[in-house]
Amino acid sequence: MSPNAIYAELIRRDVRQTDVARDLGLAPSTVNNVVRGARKSRRVAERIAEIIETPFHVAFPEYVQNRRN
């Protein structure tokens, strides 16, 4: 998913990035960087995917694209 699509889903669910950051004990900028793709954190990405009720591999395909079966 694109960052804008992820942001839209969070907004639709009335969840702010600061809420995600607080839940995970992180700075809001860390969550923002993960959504934008500027930083990788599987823990953050998995939590966001869970919140927006989207399979992890759909919300953050860059985490699984380079994986070999």
C-alpha positions in Angstrom: 0.0 0.0 0.0 1.1 3.5 -0.5 1.8 5.7 2.5 -1.2 7.8 1.6 -3.5 4.7 1.6 -2.1 3.7 5.0 -2.7 7.2 6.4 -6.2 7.2 5.0 -7.0 3.8 6.7 -5.6 5.0 10.0 -7.7 8.2 9.8 -10.8 6.2 8.8 -10.3 4.2 12.0 -9.7 7.4 14.0 -6.2 6.2 14.9 -3.3 8.7 14.8 0.3 7.8 14.4 0.9 9.2 17.9 -1.5 6.5 19.2 0.5 3.8 17.4 3.7 5.3 18.7 2.4 5.4 22.3 1.2 1.8 22.1 4.6 0.7 21.0 6.6 3.0 23.3 8.2 4.8 20.3 8.5 8.3 19.0 5.8 9.4 16.5 8.5 10.1 14.0 9.5 6.5 14.0 6.0 5.4 13.0 5.9 8.1 10.4 9.2 7.0 8.9 8.0 3.4 8.7 4.8 4.4 6.9 6.8 6.5 4.5 9.3 3.7 3.9 12.2 5.8 5.2 12.8 3.3 8.0 12.1 -0.3 8.5 10.6 -1.8 11.6 8.7 -5.0 11.2 7.1 -4.5 14.7 5.7 -1.1 13.7 4.6 -2.3 10.3 2.9 -5.4 11.8 1.0 -3.3 14.3 -0.2 -0.8 11.6 -1.3 -3.7 9.4 -3.2 -5.1 12.4 -4.9 -1.8 13.1 -6.0 -1.2 9.5 -7.1 -4.8 9.2 -5.0 -5.5 6.2 -2.7 -8.5 5.7 0.9 -7.5 6.5 2.2 -8.5 3.0 -0.4 -6.2 1.4 0.1 -3.2 3.6 3.9 -3.5 3.5 4.9 -5.6 0.5 8.5 -4.3 0.7 9.1 -6.5 3.7 8.3 -9.7 1.9 9.2 -8.9 -1.8 12.9 -9.8 -1.4 12.3 -13.0 0.5 13.0 -16.3 -1.3 10.8 -19.3 -0.8 
